[in-house]
Amino acid sequence: MATTQSDSVGGALVQELSKKLLDQDEKTATTLRLKRSTLKRLKAQEQRWGASMSLITERALEPVLEELEKAEPPTKGGDTDG
């Protein structure tokens, strides 16, 4: 069976680099306030995986933000349980 470009090692590298270029949305320096314990865990994973805290945080937030964007926020004065 012939190996296609996307199945080869070179093809995988091309896909990874292409994805990184597409993911390089304009970065903005910001300050996030995190609990000390969360920051400690994040730093540990940065070292463990060799990925920046920014990358880990951005990837982790993506699915949560998608759900929040789809959800209807509660309305003021609306019905509440109780």
Number of C-alpha atoms within 10 A of each C-alpha: 3 5 9 8 13 12 10 11 11 11 14 13 13 14 14 12 12 12 11 11 10 9 9 9 8 5 7 6 5 6 6 6 8 10 8 9 9 11 13 12 10 18 15 13 15 16 11 9 9 9 12 14 16 12 11 15 11 11 11 11 11 10 11 10 11 10 10 10 10 8 9 8 8 9 8 6 6 6 8 7 3 3
